[in-house]
Amino acid sequence: MRTDDDSWDITESVGATAIGVAAMRANETRREDAVFRDPYAAKLVAAVGSDGWNSIIDAALTGGGETGGTYTNGVMGNFLIARTLYFDDYFTAAITAGVRQFVILASGLDARAYRMQWPSGSTVFELDQPKVLEFKATALADDVPEVDRREVPIDLRQDWPKALLDKGFDPDQPTAWLAEGLLRYLPGDAQDRLLENVAALSAPGSRMALNIGTGSRALSKDMRERRREALAKAGIRMDLEQLWYPWEGRTDPRSWFAMQQWLVREGDPVALLQDHGRAVPESARPDMSTHILMTAIRPRGDDTL
Ligand SMILES: C[S@@+](CC[C@H](N)C(=O)[O-])C[C@H]1O[C@@H](n2cnc3c(N)ncnc32)[C@H](O)[C@@H]1O
């Protein structure tokens, strides 16, 4: 059960969801026809020391199997692969537009600071729960990112702007923000505060990318049950529905950013995968399309998306 001030380590509660998405990236990375490669994902999952998560990666690799196949090839797996592509492209476009300050909200086991090409003078801030950041720092102790990577251990329901400013964030510089796999883990009012804080700290030319599912109830009961069973077979007990707060009654970030006069553009996860030559199972498409994948930009005057 969630509470307003709950906290977690990497293997607990919301923390474990970061392992789930890293496992998916590890799995994709090992495919011959990978649409992206994250060379750090398998190492991070291995550092957790969970046979269950390692078996998820391996089962999917050896042709699917019932366990890995169901978990990684369904709605969740396909959506996670699509969103990785989308947010990688988002950062690349921000770099091309001259942005040099990047903030990853709820960075979890995201290794973009290590795996992407950052121009010199770039800074990547990573915010997450203290124990999650600690775990990643230990697991990647031998890896040195080329970018100036700064950890900001904080709960995103608390005063994270102060913590970010204390680490040297410059609100007068354009920033590319990312909230990947975060918003449904926040109550609606905490999401509102987060978006308001992002806007308040964003100089003209800043941008924000995020995703949010518009309701687990839209995901068929059958699909949910299969996901739960697939994980249970690997010995992993994770019930996402218990960790998420509802979509209903929440601010729609698309209209919120539009109201702030930011330019909003949506991505289509199914089209994105197909553009990369990845067939998307017919059965996964309707539920994948219930996920919002979007970018908003605070124009400087002549900016377009
Ligand atoms: C599904 S994972 C996504 C991690 C990463 N963005 C990715 O896509 O690989 C969710 C992450 O959100 C973080 N998170 C959720 N609520 C948070 C909060 N209130 N404060 C700090 N971190 C939070 C968790 O610790 C976890 O790392």
The ligand as an SDF file (V2000), in Angstrom:
LIG
                    3D

 27 29  0  0  0  0  0  0  0  0999 V2000
    9.4120    2.6880  -13.6330 C   0  0  0  0  0  0  0  0  0  0  0  0
   10.8290    3.3320  -12.8540 S   0  0  0  0  0  0  0  0  0  0  0  0
   11.4490    4.3500  -14.1850 C   0  0  0  0  0  0  0  0  0  0  0  0
   12.9150    4.6360  -14.0300 C   0  0  0  0  0  0  0  0  0  0  0  0
   13.5620    5.3230  -15.2450 C   0  0  0  0  0  0  0  0  0  0  0  0
   12.9730    6.6220  -15.4990 N   0  0  0  0  0  0  0  0  0  0  0  0
   13.4320    4.4460  -16.4500 C   0  0  0  0  0  0  0  0  0  0  0  0
   12.5430    4.6760  -17.2690 O   0  0  0  0  0  0  0  0  0  0  0  0
   14.2210    3.5150  -16.5680 O   0  0  0  0  0  0  0  0  0  0  0  0
   10.1510    4.4910  -11.7160 C   0  0  0  0  0  0  0  0  0  0  0  0
   11.1790    5.3080  -10.9830 C   0  0  0  0  0  0  0  0  0  0  0  0
   10.5260    6.4000  -10.3720 O   0  0  0  0  0  0  0  0  0  0  0  0
   11.1350    6.6300   -9.1330 C   0  0  0  0  0  0  0  0  0  0  0  0
   10.1580    7.3870   -8.3260 N   0  0  0  0  0  0  0  0  0  0  0  0
    8.8320    7.2080   -8.2600 C   0  0  0  0  0  0  0  0  0  0  0  0
    8.2670    8.0470   -7.3750 N   0  0  0  0  0  0  0  0  0  0  0  0
    9.2810    8.7960   -6.8790 C   0  0  0  0  0  0  0  0  0  0  0  0
    9.3560    9.8170   -5.9040 C   0  0  0  0  0  0  0  0  0  0  0  0
    8.2740   10.2480   -5.2500 N   0  0  0  0  0  0  0  0  0  0  0  0
   10.5600   10.3570   -5.6330 N   0  0  0  0  0  0  0  0  0  0  0  0
   11.6840    9.9290   -6.2640 C   0  0  0  0  0  0  0  0  0  0  0  0
   11.6700    8.9470   -7.1890 N   0  0  0  0  0  0  0  0  0  0  0  0
   10.4960    8.3780   -7.4960 C   0  0  0  0  0  0  0  0  0  0  0  0
   11.4180    5.2420   -8.6190 C   0  0  0  0  0  0  0  0  0  0  0  0
   12.3430    5.2230   -7.5630 O   0  0  0  0  0  0  0  0  0  0  0  0
   11.8970    4.5500   -9.8810 C   0  0  0  0  0  0  0  0  0  0  0  0
   13.2890    4.6730  -10.0380 O   0  0  0  0  0  0  0  0  0  0  0  0
  1  2  1  0
  2  3  1  0
  2 10  1  0
  3  4  1  0
  4  5  1  0
  5  6  1  0
  5  7  1  0
  7  8  2  0
  7  9  1  0
 10 11  1  0
 11 12  1  0
 11 26  1  0
 12 13  1  0
 13 14  1  0
 13 24  1  0
 14 15  1  0
 14 23  1  0
 15 16  2  0
 16 17  1  0
 17 18  1  0
 17 23  2  0
 18 19  1  0
 18 20  2  0
 20 21  1  0
 21 22  2  0
 22 23  1  0
 24 25  1  0
 24 26  1  0
 26 27  1  0
M  CHG  2   2   1   9  -1
M  END
$$$$
